[in-house]
Amino acid sequence: MAAVTRRQYKGAAAPCTTTNALTAGDTSVTLSAITGWPSTASVPFYVVIDPGTSSEEKCSATISGSTLTLTRGQDDTTAVSHSSGATIYPVFSADDADEVNNMAATMTTKGDLLVTTGSAFNRLAVGANGAVLAADSTATNGVAWSAGYATLASPTFTGTPLAPTAADGTSSTQIATTAFANPSSDQYVLSSSIFG
């Protein structure tokens, strides 16, 4: 499960009314209009039904045409019955705000990174000077600081590092490979014939 659910928002969604009654167990409702409402079918958003009344309820909803599929009793409200013609409109919820606050509060120190396990957000403290962030499938968050890479200043290589071979006659600060530094057998023959 994702750390948070992506939700959609619209700033000019007009309040409308329901065209059918809802029992506490119903999970769909049809709307009288959807002017300015979120419209991406698979992305949820919050709605409030009967706002400002004793029956006020918030639901997570997905939309298809003018029909909402509802997850009832969200954001610390309870699923209750609603009459046909109940006022309904999209809202920003306390759950939305809490998710944002949780992400912001996870980072506490200079250089912190926000990382995720896929189901939770975590703080990854800044690494040591010169460390680089690398993919690491064994790490909780899939990434970790590593010192196992050469720095740009005075790097120390191990193993058999490779570099492009410079063209004959190159005289610059370019790295010279053994292929460039060791003359070919033809050059030895030519040198022998000239200098004996």
N, C-alpha and C positions, 0 to 999 in steps of 0.2 A: 504494500500500500504506500502511496506517495506521502511524503512528509506533510504536504498541504494539498488541498484540492483547488485546482484552478477554477475560478469563478468569473463570470462575465458581469459587466456593469453597464448601465446606460444612464446618462445624466438627465434625460428629458422624458423618461417613461411616465406616461399619464396614468393616474389612478383610473380603474375601471371597476366593473362588478362581475360577480360570478353568475353564470346562467343556470347552475344547478345547486341544490343543497348538498351539504357535506355532513356525513356522520363522522364520528371521531376516528373511524377506521378506514374511511375512503382515501384513495391515493391518487385521484385525478379530478380535475375540475376544468370546465370550459369557461372562457372569458368573453365578455361582451365586446371588447376591443383590445388591441395590443399596440396602440400608437406609441412609438418610441421605445417599445420594450426590447430587452435582449432577444436575439433571434437565432443564435447558433444552437442547433438542436441538441448537441451532446454535452454542452458546457453548462453546469448548474449556476443558479443564482438564488438569492434569498427573496422571499415575498412575505408581506404581512397581510393577514386577513382580519377584518373587523378591527382596525387600529383604534386605540383609545377607548375600547369597550371592555367589559368583563370577559368577553370571548376572544380578545386579541390573541392571535397565534402567529408564530413565524414558522415558515416551512422552507426547506431546500427544494428547488423546482428545476425541472428541465422542460423545455418548450417544444411543441410540434404544432405548427399552425397556431390555432388559438386555444390549444389544450395544454394544460400543465400536468406533468406527473410529479407528485409531491412526496417528499419525506417529511412526515408530520412532526409537530412539536419540537422545533429546533430553537436554539438560542435561548434556553431556559424558559421556554413556554410549553404548554401542554396541548395535545391534540383534543379539540372539542368540536361540537357540532356547529355548523354555520348554515344560515338560511340562504336560499337562492337570492341573488341581489346583494350579497355581502361585498363591501368595499375591499379591494385588493390592489396592491402595487409592489414593485420591487423595492428592496431596502438594503442598506449597508448594515451589517449586524455586529454585535459585540464579538462574536466568534471571529469575524474578519479582522477586527481591530486587534484582538488578542494574538492572532497568528502573526501579524506584522510586529507587534511588540515583542513577541517571543523571539523572532529572528533578530531584531535589533538588540535585545538584551543578551543574546548569546555571545556577542562580541564585546569583550570587556577591556582589552588592552591594545595598545598601539601595534599595528601590524597583523592583528587577528584576521583570519579568513573564516568565512561561513561555508561549511562543507556539510555534506549529507550522506547518511547511510542509505538513502532512498526512502526511509520511513521516519527519519528524525533529523533535525538540524543539530549540528555540533560546531564547537569552536575548535579551530586548528591554530594554535599559538604560532607566532612568527618563528621561523627557523633561525639557526645560527648564521652569523655573517658568512656570506659566500655560498650558503646552502641553496639548492634549487628544489622546486616542487616537482615531484615525479609521480607518474602513475604507479600504484603499488596495490596489486590485487589482494595482498595479505593484510593491508591496513584496513581498519574499521571503515574509513570513509573513502577508500579507493585511491587515496593520494597520501604522500608522506614527504617530509623534507629529506633530502639526500645530500651527502657530501661526496658522493662517489662520482662526481663529474669534474672535469678539468676546469679551473678558473681561467679567465682571459689573461690575467697577469701571471707570468712565470708558471705556466702549467707544467705538471709532471705527468708524462704519459707512461702507461704500462702496456704490456702485450706487444703487438706489432702494428703501430698506427700507420695509416696510409695517407699519402698526399699526392697531388698531381705532379707529374714529371715536367720540369721546366723545359722549354725549347733550347736547342743547342745555342750557345752564345749568350745565354741570359746572364746578366750581371746586375743583380738587384738584391733586395732583402728577402726575396721569395725563398721559402723553404726548399732545400735541395734534397731530392730523394737519392737513394743509392743508384738508381738507374741513371740519374743525371751525373752523379759524382764519379761513377766508374765508367771509363771510356770503353767503347765496344772493341772487339777483337780487330776489326778493320782499322780502328784508330791506332792500335798497337802496331800493326803491320806497317802503316804509313809512318809512324814515328820511328820504327826500326830502320826503314829504308832511307830515311832522311838523316838520322843521327847515328846510325850504325849500332 
